[in-house]
């Protein structure tokens, strides 16, 4: 029996080898919905590239990685409390 996660990993590896990806590929890569991706694009959280003579939006993989890095937070507490 084939592991369904192995296909998912192969798709993600293929996506990250690209320079530009579509909003749908961002959904696959991050595991979030299309509405959320477009909301993040509209709010300027995820920067997009619109090429001349092309209706589609593209996202730079490098810019997406940078955006993700800038939103990375530590979940460890510094006050020593058990809340």
N, C-alpha and C positions, 0 to 999 in steps of 0.2 A: 504494500500500500504506500502510495506517495505522500510525503509530508506536505501539507498545503503551505506551511511556512517557508519551505525551500523555494517555492515559486515566487513568493513575496520578496524574499531576499534577492533573488535573481533580478526581479523587476527593479528593485531599489538600486541595486548595483549598476544596472543599465542606465537608469535615470541619472545617477550621480556622475557618470562618465560624460555627460553632455555639458555644454557650456550654458545653454539656455533651455528652460523647461516651461511647460504650459501650466496654468493654474490647476488643471486636472492632475498633472504629475506631482504638483506640490501636495495635493490631497493624498495621493498614494504614498508619497514619501513621508509625510508627517502624520498620516492617519487621522486627518481631520476632514470635515465636510466642505463641499464646494461653497456653501453660503458663508462659512467662516473664512475661507481663503479670500473670497471677494470682499468681505467686510474688512479684513486686514489690509487688502490692497487699497480699498477706498479710504481707509484711515491713514494710509501712508506707512504702515508698519512694514509691509512687504513691498519693496520697490519694484516697479515693473519697467519693461522696455517695450516701446511700441515702435516697430520698424516702419519706415515710409512705405506706402502702397500695400500695407498689410493690416488687416482688421484684427488679427490676433494679438493678445498680450503675451509677453514672455517674461520670465523671471530668471535672473542670473543665478546659477547655482552658488557661485562665490558670494554674491550679495545675500542670498538666503542663509548661507552658513554664518555670515557675519551678523545678520539680524538675529539668528537663533543664539549666537554667542552673547550678544548684547542683552538678551533677556534671560540668560542663565542666572539662577539664584541658588544660594546655599540654603538648605533646609535645616541646618544645624542651629541650635540656639546658642547664644553667647552669654546669656544671663544665668545659665545653670538651672533654670526652673524646669519643672515637670508639667507644664501646661499643655 
